[in-house]
Amino acid sequence: MQLILIPEKRASILLKNRKKNVEKIENLLHAKIKATKTGEVEVSCTDAIEELITCDIIKAIGRGFSVEDSLKLLEDNSGFQVISITDFVNTKAAEIRLKGRIIGREGKIKSFLEKELDINMCIYGKTVSVIGNYNNIEVAKQIIELLLKGGSYASMRKIIQKNSENIR
């Protein structure tokens, strides 16, 4: 059994339509999930691998992904990565600025990365989270960290070109 803490606002998604959300995850992974309004989620499975996957799905929901996008973690070679924006800044204003760099004007950078890398990306709270193929997640992480450190969009495109053979 594992206890996961997710933001209260995100816990409401699990509780809002339990039959559609929680029971779907429970049935797919033979899991038992108990969620509270305060964001405490208890996960238990008889199979350790299924428990880890269930925990990642719950964490992904907690980081802003929809239930459907979180279920992509059931696919072979897919993973979940969380990058903390606060590792790169120390003020709220800088945090907001960096979120803007990753999202881009009208969401263009985020959409570009999702399309080019075949990933799902979510910027929620003080984190950037990615769901996708392991190789693509590594490229996305490299690009996100580059942007958080002030790197150029041209450098971002070079990383994508350099890794084009590994992107699936």
C-alpha positions in Angstrom: 0.0 0.0 0.0 1.2 3.5 -0.8 -0.1 6.9 0.2 0.1 9.7 -2.3 -0.6 13.3 -1.7 -2.1 15.4 -4.5 -3.5 18.9 -4.5 -7.1 19.2 -3.1 -8.3 20.7 -6.4 -7.1 17.6 -8.3 -8.4 15.2 -5.8 -11.9 16.5 -6.6 -11.5 15.0 -10.1 -11.1 11.6 -8.6 -14.0 12.1 -6.3 -16.3 14.0 -8.6 -17.3 11.0 -10.8 -15.9 8.1 -8.9 -17.5 5.5 -11.2 -16.0 7.0 -14.3 -12.6 7.8 -12.9 -11.5 5.8 -9.9 -13.4 2.6 -10.8 -11.9 2.7 -14.3 -8.4 2.8 -12.9 -9.2 0.1 -10.3 -10.6 -2.2 -13.0 -7.7 -1.8 -15.4 -5.0 -2.3 -12.8 -6.8 -4.6 -10.2 -6.2 -1.8 -7.7 -8.0 -0.4 -4.7 -8.0 3.4 -4.5 -9.3 5.4 -1.5 -9.2 9.2 -2.1 -10.1 12.0 0.3 -11.1 15.6 -0.3 -7.9 16.7 1.3 -5.8 15.0 -1.4 -4.7 11.9 0.4 -4.9 8.9 -2.0 -4.3 5.4 -0.7 -3.3 2.8 -3.4 -3.0 -0.9 -3.0 -2.6 -3.7 -5.5 -1.6 -7.4 -5.2 0.9 -6.9 -8.0 3.8 -4.5 -7.3 4.2 -3.3 -10.9 0.5 -2.5 -11.1 0.7 -0.6 -7.9 3.6 1.5 -9.2 1.7 2.2 -12.5 -1.4 3.1 -10.5 0.6 5.5 -8.3 2.0 7.2 -11.4 -1.5 7.5 -12.9 -2.7 9.2 -9.6 0.4 11.4 -9.5 -0.2 12.4 -13.1 -3.8 13.4 -12.3 -2.4 15.3 -9.3 0.0 17.2 -11.7 -2.9 18.4 -13.9 -3.4 15.6 -16.5 -6.9 14.4 -17.4 -7.7 10.8 -16.4 -7.6 9.8 -20.1 -4.2 11.3 -20.6 -2.9 9.7 -17.4 -4.1 6.3 -18.6 -1.5 6.5 -21.4 0.9 5.3 -18.8 -0.5 1.9 -19.4 1.1 1.8 -22.8 4.4 0.0 -23.3 7.5 2.1 -22.9 5.6 5.1 -21.5 6.6 7.0 -18.5 5.9 10.1 -16.4 8.4 12.9 -15.6 7.9 15.9 -13.3 10.3 18.8 -13.5 10.2 21.4 -10.7 10.3 25.0 -11.9 11.5 26.1 -8.4 14.8 24.3 -9.0 15.6 27.1 -11.5 14.2 30.2 -9.8 13.7 31.7 -6.4 10.9 34.4 -6.9 7.3 34.1 -7.9 7.8 36.6 -10.7 10.6 34.5 -12.2 8.5 31.4 -11.8 5.6 33.0 -13.8 8.1 34.2 -16.5 9.5 30.7 -16.9 6.1 29.1 -17.2 5.4 31.6 -20.0 8.6 30.5 -21.7 7.5 26.9 -21.7 3.9 27.6 -22.7 4.8 30.2 -25.3 2.6 32.9 -26.8 -0.9 31.4 -27.1 0.5 28.0 -26.1 2.5 27.6 -29.3 5.7 26.3 -27.6 3.8 23.7 -25.5 1.8 22.6 -28.6 4.9 22.4 -30.7 6.7 20.2 -28.2 3.7 18.0 -27.7 3.3 17.5 -31.5 7.0 17.1 -32.4 7.8 14.8 -29.5 4.5 12.9 -29.3 4.1 13.7 -25.6 1.5 15.2 -23.3 2.7 18.1 -21.2 1.1 19.8 -18.3 2.2 23.0 -16.5 0.5 22.9 -13.1 1.6 24.7 -9.9 5.3 24.9 -9.7 5.9 21.9 -12.0 6.1 20.9 -15.7 5.0 17.2 -16.2 5.4 15.0 -19.2 3.8 11.7 -20.2 5.0 9.8 -23.3 7.5 7.3 -24.6 10.7 7.1 -22.5 13.0 8.4 -25.2 10.7 11.3 -26.0 10.4 12.2 -22.3 14.2 12.4 -22.1 14.3 14.8 -25.1 11.4 16.8 -23.6 13.2 17.0 -20.2 16.4 18.2 -21.9 14.4 20.9 -23.8 12.4 22.0 -20.8 15.5 22.4 -18.7 17.2 24.3 -21.5 14.2 26.7 -21.6 14.1 27.0 -17.8 17.8 27.9 -17.8 17.2 30.7 -20.4 18.2 28.8 -23.6 17.0 29.9 -27.0 14.1 28.4 -29.0 16.6 27.8 -31.8 18.6 25.6 -29.4 15.3 23.7 -28.7 14.8 23.0 -32.4 18.4 21.8 -32.7 17.9 19.3 -29.9 14.8 18.0 -31.6 16.7 17.7 -34.9 19.6 16.0 -33.2 17.4 13.5 -31.6 14.9 12.9 -34.5 16.0 9.3 -34.9 15.2 8.5 -31.3 11.8 10.2 -31.3 9.0 7.8 -31.8 
